[in-house]
Amino acid sequence: MKINNLLLTLILTLFSLTSYSAEMSQCNTEECRQYFKKYKNYARIGYADAMSALGEFYYHGYGTDKNLEKALKQFRLATKYGSYAAPVKVALLRLTEPSLRDTNEAVKYLKKAARKKHPDANFLLGMIYYSKNFGEYDTELSDKYLTSAFKLDHKLINKFIEYMESENKLTPGNYPKLTAQIGSRKNKDKMKTVSFKKNFKNNYVAPKNSLTDDTEVIDVQGPTLTGIFDQQFDIFDSLIPEKNSGSGTHIIGGTGDDMIICKTVNKDDFKRMIDYMN
């Protein structure tokens, strides 16, 4: 399977995102070590998302020595305790790290996340079953998971669809569910466009005032990495850790739907996965 440069760039864009708005990297300062210790304490208490974050600390070497085995262990443990994103992290390690490569386990964990409607898990499974290089080639399953990714509005699904079309692989015979879903959405979008144009023409009123040179523009910046850590600690303090595996951590007075949701993705790791697919 050959993936063109445009598609590869877009896929790597997805995996350049991390759990935090600021990029985590290797760090051995006293401040980094203290954050690592705090997350470790919360993980010991039973917070699934702290376990998942701790896995990232081990993965990047943030506040501790870089250790892929320990990172994998924490992601597995976080999955066991109900983390939404940790199964994807396990899969990424199993797919991208040569010393940890295990496609069977990667698929197993991706399916756990896919059942919870994780967009990345469905997208990755669709790609794995699309490619013949993983030993998992199955157009029926690829159709199933890519359709789910499409319904979940995965940020790269449209570009992957374009790639499939360029390879003449996206046909009603090969991908009946996906092609039907694409056709249905096109019809809905067309109807919405017609309705919007009609309503806009009938109801549009020109604004009396427009922006002038005196208009103040406010530049809003996201929180720093350490700021996000501190915010998460505050949230942990308002949560009840799950003592038994399976249901995650819960906000006091809330439900499982209020669980913290984090993602870990890394473009360098995923590039190795794409190279492996090629």
RAMO-V502364 format. One record per pair of residues at least 4 apart in sequence whose ideal C-beta (glycine too) atoms are under 7 Angstrom apart, sorted by the first residue. I is the first residue (numbers start at 1). J is the second residue. D is the distance in whole Angstrom. If there is no record, write none. Layout:
i->I j->J d->D
i->I j->J d->D
//
This chain:
i->1 j->131 d->5
i->1 j->132 d->7
i->1 j->133 d->6
i->1 j->277 d->6
i->1 j->278 d->7
i->2 j->278 d->6
i->3 j->7 d->5
i->3 j->8 d->5
i->3 j->163 d->7
i->3 j->274 d->6
i->3 j->278 d->7
i->4 j->8 d->7
i->4 j->163 d->7
i->5 j->9 d->6
i->6 j->10 d->7
i->7 j->11 d->6
i->7 j->159 d->6
i->7 j->160 d->7
i->7 j->163 d->5
i->8 j->12 d->6
i->8 j->274 d->6
i->9 j->13 d->7
i->10 j->156 d->5
i->10 j->159 d->5
i->11 j->15 d->7
i->11 j->156 d->6
i->11 j->270 d->7
i->11 j->274 d->6
i->12 j->16 d->6
i->12 j->267 d->4
i->12 j->270 d->6
i->12 j->271 d->6
i->14 j->155 d->6
i->14 j->156 d->5
i->14 j->265 d->6
i->15 j->265 d->4
i->15 j->266 d->6
i->15 j->267 d->5
i->15 j->269 d->7
i->15 j->270 d->4
i->16 j->267 d->4
i->17 j->263 d->6
i->17 j->265 d->5
i->18 j->23 d->6
i->18 j->24 d->6
i->18 j->264 d->6
i->18 j->265 d->7
i->19 j->53 d->7
i->19 j->56 d->6
i->19 j->262 d->4
i->19 j->263 d->6
i->19 j->264 d->5
i->20 j->24 d->6
i->20 j->225 d->5
i->20 j->228 d->5
i->21 j->222 d->4
i->21 j->223 d->6
i->21 j->228 d->7
i->22 j->224 d->6
i->22 j->225 d->4
i->24 j->56 d->6
i->24 j->60 d->5
i->24 j->62 d->6
i->24 j->225 d->6
i->25 j->60 d->6
i->26 j->60 d->6
i->26 j->61 d->4
i->26 j->62 d->7
i->26 j->66 d->7
i->27 j->32 d->4
i->27 j->62 d->5
i->27 j->63 d->6
i->28 j->32 d->6
i->30 j->34 d->6
i->31 j->35 d->7
i->32 j->36 d->6
i->32 j->62 d->6
i->32 j->63 d->4
i->33 j->37 d->6
i->33 j->63 d->5
i->34 j->38 d->6
i->35 j->39 d->6
i->35 j->63 d->6
i->35 j->226 d->7
i->35 j->229 d->5
i->36 j->40 d->6
i->36 j->57 d->5
i->36 j->62 d->7
i->36 j->63 d->3
i->36 j->64 d->5
i->37 j->41 d->7
i->38 j->42 d->7
i->38 j->233 d->6
i->39 j->43 d->6
i->39 j->50 d->5
i->39 j->53 d->5
i->39 j->54 d->5
i->39 j->57 d->6
i->40 j->44 d->6
i->40 j->54 d->6
i->41 j->45 d->7
i->42 j->47 d->5
i->42 j->50 d->4
i->42 j->236 d->5
i->43 j->47 d->6
i->43 j->50 d->4
i->43 j->51 d->4
i->43 j->54 d->5
i->45 j->241 d->5
i->46 j->81 d->7
i->46 j->241 d->3
i->46 j->242 d->6
i->46 j->243 d->6
i->47 j->51 d->7
i->47 j->236 d->5
i->47 j->239 d->7
i->47 j->241 d->5
i->47 j->249 d->5
i->48 j->52 d->7
i->48 j->78 d->5
i->48 j->81 d->4
i->48 j->82 d->5
i->48 j->83 d->4
i->48 j->242 d->7
i->48 j->248 d->5
i->48 j->249 d->5
i->49 j->53 d->6
i->49 j->83 d->6
i->49 j->249 d->6
i->49 j->260 d->4
i->49 j->262 d->6
i->50 j->54 d->6
i->50 j->236 d->6
i->51 j->55 d->7
i->51 j->74 d->5
i->51 j->77 d->5
i->51 j->78 d->4
i->51 j->81 d->6
i->51 j->83 d->7
i->52 j->74 d->7
i->52 j->75 d->6
i->52 j->78 d->4
i->52 j->83 d->5
i->52 j->85 d->6
i->52 j->86 d->4
i->52 j->89 d->7
i->52 j->262 d->6
i->53 j->57 d->7
i->53 j->262 d->7
i->54 j->58 d->7
i->54 j->74 d->5
i->55 j->59 d->6
i->55 j->71 d->5
i->55 j->74 d->3
i->55 j->75 d->4
i->55 j->78 d->7
i->55 j->89 d->6
i->56 j->60 d->6
i->56 j->264 d->5
i->57 j->62 d->5
i->57 j->63 d->6
i->57 j->64 d->6
i->58 j->64 d->6
i->58 j->66 d->7
i->58 j->67 d->5
i->58 j->70 d->4
i->58 j->71 d->4
i->58 j->74 d->6
i->59 j->68 d->7
i->59 j->71 d->4
i->60 j->66 d->7
i->61 j->65 d->6
i->61 j->66 d->3
i->67 j->71 d->6
i->68 j->72 d->6
i->68 j->93 d->7
i->68 j->97 d->6
i->68 j->99 d->7
i->68 j->100 d->6
i->69 j->73 d->6
i->70 j->74 d->6
i->71 j->75 d->6
i->71 j->93 d->7
i->72 j->76 d->6
i->72 j->90 d->6
i->72 j->93 d->5
i->72 j->100 d->6
i->73 j->77 d->6
i->74 j->78 d->6
i->75 j->79 d->6
i->75 j->86 d->5
i->75 j->89 d->4
i->75 j->90 d->5
i->75 j->93 d->7
i->76 j->80 d->7
i->76 j->90 d->6
i->77 j->81 d->7
i->78 j->83 d->4
i->78 j->86 d->4
i->79 j->83 d->6
i->79 j->86 d->4
i->79 j->87 d->5
i->79 j->90 d->6
i->79 j->109 d->7
i->79 j->112 d->7
i->80 j->245 d->4
i->81 j->242 d->6
i->81 j->245 d->5
i->81 j->248 d->6
i->82 j->242 d->6
i->82 j->246 d->6
i->82 j->247 d->5
i->82 j->248 d->3
i->83 j->248 d->6
i->84 j->116 d->6
i->84 j->118 d->7
i->84 j->259 d->7
i->84 j->261 d->5
i->85 j->89 d->6
i->85 j->118 d->7
i->85 j->261 d->6
i->85 j->262 d->5
i->85 j->263 d->5
i->85 j->264 d->7
i->86 j->90 d->6
i->87 j->91 d->6
i->87 j->109 d->4
i->87 j->110 d->7
i->87 j->112 d->4
i->87 j->113 d->4
i->87 j->121 d->7
i->88 j->92 d->6
i->88 j->110 d->7
i->88 j->113 d->5
i->88 j->118 d->6
i->88 j->120 d->5
i->88 j->121 d->5
i->89 j->93 d->7
i->89 j->264 d->5
i->90 j->94 d->6
i->90 j->109 d->4
i->91 j->95 d->6
i->91 j->106 d->4
i->91 j->109 d->5
i->91 j->110 d->5
i->91 j->124 d->7
i->92 j->96 d->6
i->92 j->265 d->7
i->92 j->269 d->6
i->92 j->270 d->7
i->93 j->97 d->5
i->93 j->100 d->5
i->94 j->100 d->6
i->94 j->101 d->6
i->94 j->102 d->5
i->94 j->105 d->5
i->94 j->106 d->4
i->95 j->101 d->7
i->95 j->103 d->7
i->95 j->106 d->5
i->95 j->273 d->5
i->96 j->269 d->4
i->96 j->270 d->6
i->96 j->272 d->5
i->96 j->273 d->5
i->97 j->101 d->7
i->102 j->106 d->6
i->103 j->107 d->6
i->103 j->134 d->5
i->103 j->135 d->7
i->103 j->136 d->7
i->104 j->108 d->6
i->105 j->109 d->6
i->106 j->110 d->6
i->107 j->111 d->6
i->107 j->125 d->7
i->107 j->128 d->7
i->107 j->136 d->6
i->109 j->113 d->7
i->110 j->114 d->6
i->110 j->121 d->5
i->110 j->124 d->6
i->110 j->125 d->5
i->111 j->115 d->7
i->111 j->125 d->7
i->113 j->118 d->4
i->113 j->121 d->4
i->114 j->118 d->6
i->114 j->121 d->4
i->114 j->122 d->5
i->114 j->125 d->6
i->114 j->145 d->7
i->114 j->148 d->7
i->117 j->152 d->6
i->118 j->122 d->7
i->119 j->123 d->6
i->119 j->149 d->6
i->119 j->152 d->4
i->119 j->154 d->4
i->120 j->124 d->6
i->120 j->263 d->7
i->121 j->125 d->6
i->122 j->126 d->6
i->122 j->145 d->5
i->122 j->148 d->4
i->122 j->149 d->4
i->122 j->152 d->6
i->123 j->127 d->7
i->123 j->149 d->4
i->123 j->154 d->5
i->123 j->156 d->7
i->123 j->157 d->6
i->124 j->128 d->6
i->125 j->129 d->6
i->125 j->145 d->4
i->126 j->130 d->6
i->126 j->142 d->5
i->126 j->145 d->4
i->126 j->146 d->3
i->126 j->149 d->6
i->127 j->131 d->6
i->128 j->134 d->5
i->128 j->136 d->5
i->129 j->136 d->6
i->129 j->137 d->7
i->129 j->138 d->5
i->129 j->141 d->4
i->129 j->142 d->4
i->129 j->145 d->7
i->130 j->142 d->4
i->131 j->137 d->7
i->131 j->277 d->5
i->132 j->137 d->4
i->133 j->276 d->7
i->133 j->277 d->5
i->138 j->142 d->6
i->139 j->143 d->6
i->139 j->174 d->5
i->139 j->175 d->7
i->140 j->144 d->7
i->141 j->145 d->6
i->142 j->146 d->6
i->143 j->147 d->6
i->143 j->175 d->5
i->143 j->176 d->7
i->143 j->177 d->5
i->143 j->178 d->5
i->144 j->148 d->7
i->144 j->177 d->7
i->145 j->149 d->6
i->146 j->150 d->6
i->146 j->157 d->7
i->146 j->178 d->5
i->147 j->151 d->6
i->147 j->177 d->4
i->147 j->178 d->5
i->147 j->181 d->5
i->148 j->152 d->6
i->149 j->154 d->4
i->149 j->157 d->5
i->150 j->157 d->5
i->150 j->178 d->6
i->150 j->181 d->6
i->151 j->181 d->7
i->156 j->160 d->6
i->157 j->161 d->6
i->158 j->162 d->7
i->159 j->163 d->7
i->160 j->164 d->6
i->161 j->165 d->6
i->161 j->170 d->6
i->161 j->182 d->7
i->162 j->166 d->6
i->163 j->167 d->7
i->164 j->169 d->5
i->164 j->170 d->4
i->165 j->170 d->5
i->169 j->174 d->6
i->170 j->174 d->7
i->170 j->175 d->5
i->170 j->178 d->7
i->170 j->179 d->7
i->171 j->175 d->7
i->172 j->176 d->5
i->172 j->179 d->5
i->175 j->179 d->5
i->176 j->180 d->6
i->177 j->181 d->6
i->178 j->182 d->6
i->179 j->183 d->6
i->180 j->184 d->6
i->181 j->185 d->6
i->182 j->186 d->6
i->183 j->187 d->7
i->184 j->188 d->6
i->185 j->189 d->6
i->186 j->190 d->6
i->187 j->191 d->7
i->188 j->192 d->6
i->189 j->193 d->6
i->190 j->194 d->7
i->191 j->195 d->6
i->192 j->196 d->6
i->193 j->197 d->6
i->194 j->198 d->6
i->195 j->199 d->6
i->196 j->200 d->6
i->197 j->201 d->6
i->198 j->202 d->6
i->199 j->203 d->6
i->200 j->204 d->5
i->211 j->215 d->4
i->223 j->227 d->4
i->223 j->228 d->5
i->223 j->231 d->7
i->225 j->229 d->7
i->226 j->230 d->6
i->227 j->231 d->6
i->228 j->232 d->6
i->229 j->233 d->7
i->230 j->234 d->7
i->231 j->235 d->7
i->232 j->236 d->6
i->232 j->260 d->7
i->233 j->237 d->7
i->234 j->238 d->7
i->235 j->239 d->6
i->235 j->260 d->6
i->238 j->251 d->6
i->238 j->252 d->6
i->239 j->249 d->5
i->239 j->250 d->6
i->239 j->251 d->6
i->239 j->252 d->7
i->240 j->249 d->7
i->240 j->250 d->5
i->240 j->252 d->6
i->241 j->249 d->5
i->242 j->247 d->5
i->242 j->248 d->6
i->242 j->249 d->5
i->242 j->250 d->7
i->247 j->256 d->6
i->248 j->256 d->6
i->248 j->259 d->5
i->249 j->259 d->6
i->250 j->254 d->6
i->250 j->255 d->7
i->250 j->256 d->6
i->250 j->259 d->7
i->251 j->258 d->4
i->254 j->258 d->4
i->265 j->270 d->7
i->266 j->270 d->6
i->267 j->271 d->6
i->269 j->273 d->7
i->270 j->274 d->6
i->271 j->275 d->6
i->272 j->276 d->6
i->273 j->277 d->7
i->274 j->278 d->7
//
